[in-house]
Structure formats: structure tokens, C-alpha cells
């Protein structure tokens, strides 16, 4: 089986943290140095990282972008940058400092035309993040409602989004396993690739994810790694992760 692994580095107030179900008041600090946290996953063999500026997502204040740039420079691996991407300049700067892909979240829900414009200029560098509580999408750091999951999937598939990151908010940070049925339904609804996010707590979860749907070909893993449930090396040995 093949499933590309993206260890997560979520940055808030300059530190590597993890949240539970995206709640700002349920934060655990794992490392005061996000670059060191990122390097740890790379040293274990990861060729991809998923790096999030939580302050930009919650407050629209991109005060951690320099740390994402530092991670790109220090690790030399593929970086998927996310959090508070609101303008074409945000995307341009992210790609400029080394991000291979940039995730558009809130703007994809509030202004789908922005995604079309971004795709025209940046093509395969663009990913759309769909974060759902049930089938209700959440925006602006998961603090506001953003419409229906499947309606958004239909619309954004038509405009040519090449990949979606789908996060099941109820599973995020809970280590109880991903929502396989919802992931399969999302993948059935689109022709794009799908990156799974939320709930992975064991190597067995990765085995199940790899079999859920041919278009679900990547997984973001955060808390399970920080909590020592398994290592990046263990996961890569299992899923034969590779750059994509």
C-alpha cells in the first residue's frame, strides 16, 4: 500500500502546539521551537510537512510566517503551508519562501472565485482545505460556519481544484481513528486527490486509511506523533510514503 505521510507542525505564538478539535482553549505546547519540531520529523525520514500558522487562521495575523520560511530553509523537504491564506500575495509569499503547496481554507468558502484566480496563477501549488463538523464546514479557524461540505466539493471540483485536505473536526486531536465513511464519501464526490486529516491514533489507522479509497492518498498526522503512539519511521515503513 502507498500513503504519503505529512507530519503536522501547528504554530501558535511562535511555538509548536496541538489543539483538540481546533479549540484555542485546548492547547498543548509540544516544543518552543517549531523548526526543531519539524526537523525531528525530517530526521525520522519524512519528505513532507504540513505547517499551519494558527494565529493567522484564528486572528488573521500572520505573525508566524517567518517560522514557516525557516522550516522550509532548515529542512529542505516539501512543505504544505496553511493558515490564514487570504490574498494572492499570501500565496505568492508562501511559494517564494519555499512552500511546495499552499492550502486555501476560508477564502475558498467565502469567495470561490478566489480559488479560480489562484489556480490560474499557481496551478498545482494550490490545495483547498475543507474542515467539517459533520457535513457543516467551518471557517476562520473553525469559529464560523462555512456552508455544506458536499455543495462546496461539487463547486470546487468543477473549478479544477487538484487536491482537498479534508479534516473531520470531531476527530481532530482525539486519537480515536479517522472517519473512514466520510472520507470515502468525500473521495466519491470529487475527481481530486484527498488528504485525510484528523483522528489518526495508531498504525492500524494508517492501514485502514490506505484502503479506504484510491483518491485518499495522503494523511496528515499530528498528535499521534507528538504523543509517541508511533514514529515517522514506523509509519513510513508501513505505508511506503513518498513525495507526490
Secondary structure, DSSP 8 states (H G I E B T S, - for coil): ---EEEEEEEEETTEEEEEETTEEEEEEEEES-HHHHHHHHHHTT-SEEEEEEHHHHHHS--TTHHHHHHHHHHH-SEEEEES---SHHHHHHHHHTT-SEEEE-HHHHH-HHHHHHHHHHHGGGEEEEEEEETTEEEETTTTEEEEEHHHHHHHHHHTT--EEEEEETTTTTT-S---HHHHHHHHHH-SSEEEEES---SHHHHHHHHTT-TTEEEEEE-HHHHTTSS-HHHHHHHH-----
